Amino acid sequence: MILTEEQKKGQDVFFRIITEAWENDDFKKSLITNPEETLEKFFGRSLPNGRKIKVTDQSDPEYLYINIPIKLKHSDQELNAKKKAN
C-alpha cells in the first residue's frame, strides 16, 4: 500500500503522540482523560475539524486489541469502478 503525503503526515503525528505517551506517564494519563486539551497543548494549537477524540490504553501485553474503524460509504470495488470510468 502506497501512502499519500497526507497519510504520511498523519502517521508521523500519530507516532509522535505514541512516543510521548510511552516516555511520559503524565502525558499518557492526561491523553486518556482529556485527549483534546492534551493534544492542543502538545501541538500548541487548536485541533482541526472539531472531532472528538477517544484514547484507550492498549499497552497490556496479555491482550490483543482490535480497533473497528469507520465503515466506508463505498466499497473498494465501487471506488475503483468510479476511477476507471473517469
PEZI-V669534 format. One record per helix or strand of 2 or more residues. SS is the DSSP state (a for helix, b for strand). FROM is the first residue (numbers start at 1). LEN is the number of residues. If there is no record, write none. Layout:
ss=SS from=FROM len=LEN
ss=SS from=FROM len=LEN
This chain:
ss=a from=5 len=19
ss=a from=25 len=9
ss=a from=35 len=9
ss=a from=48 len=3
ss=a from=76 len=10
